Amino acid sequence: MHLSKKQIEDYQNLGVIIVKDIFKDWIEPLRKGFQKVLDNPSKHGRENVDDKNGRFFEDYCNWERIEEFKDCIFNSLGAQIVTEATNSKSSQIFHEHIFIKDPGTHKETPWHQDMPYYCVDGSDTGSFWIPLDEVNKDNNLKLILGSHKWQKLIRPTKWSNNRSWYQEDDSSFMDLPPLEKFEKNILIPELNLGDAVLFNFKTVHGSTGNNSFKSRRAFSMRFIGDDVRYIDRGGPTSPPFDEINLKTGDLMREDWFPKIFSN
């Protein structure tokens, strides 16, 4: 076991834990892989700022072509830690995701959950946010402790224009509660290079703009555990995973989402 009993309890109760030093040896390789994606983005690459106020770029599902990402997914402790945190027997890779906010980028990442964008449902989930540059409380991820237990999922929106992600107004989603309802539960993690935040796909999170003088790069990798199943959201998800050929309630295919760790 890598996690302590308290860390596992915290993950279940709060939906977030910080893991220290786990990715220290992966920072340089991940930076190298990150640059490869910036030099040659995939079809999923997306710019979220369309004026001259900085740059907020993201891209995902590159692990099969970027050797450094694949190496980290298969050979770091990430998958084992998610398996422990979710009390699962095994974990599969769902996908990886990179983000860069250039200096002077005012655009914040809005409060959101990842789950409503995804074609999966379940509680045994874990997403690592691994900063590849120094972060501080003014230039960081923010998370709402316990929000993975909220009654409904938050309505997903498009970050570039704030419009609803899905065309139909689905009553299974809710609007974000007013700030005063959750302000006291906001966590801004203290992280050194090599540390990571691990959070549930249902944990509400966002991030500040970047008012520093350095770029802020982050690498995320997302794993699914025992109770996760496919769900048809009635429209294209993010990532889209076209032609997945599954029905709601099916297990996620291991040829697309390999099992990385098994007890």
C-alpha angles and dihedrals in degrees: 000000000000100000123066121238089252092053090052091048091048091050092052094045103035102025091227139077134169117229115201128218094347096124100036093117092044099058097087096043090047091050088052092050090045091057090050089058093047089051092047112018121195125240086268094060110124135189112211098188117066100177131061095273097109131284133287109181129172136178135173148183094048099124095103092058101032108072095198092055092047091049092053093047094049101034109030122085091253100105093044092051092052090048090053096042092052096040087238129151093224143357136219128204111251098182145298128244135194129205132188127185113186122217112283094024105146096184112110124206102247122236107274146140120239095217099074090058092051134083091229137086130193143084102253096087136126133187122187119210106198116183113216092191131046113279133192136184092279095048108040154086117291124204135186110229114228094010091121085075096054113130097246137018118260115255107259120233138188108259095213095059106006093238122144112278096220121049097227118069097239117204089208087077129066135201120257110272118244114283094248089063093064107015093107090055097055114122121199102187125224104228136176123194106284093034123104141191115233116199141169117257086243095054111112112234143155138167141233126250116258112258093162127100094247134068117259112220123180132182121205129190122186128205134188126212140197105306098044117119136173118268127192106225093190094246143039112310129205110274089031101210093192117201092019087144097208133131127222108281096027122130113253112263114256094211089064098030107032122208105249103178132024130179 
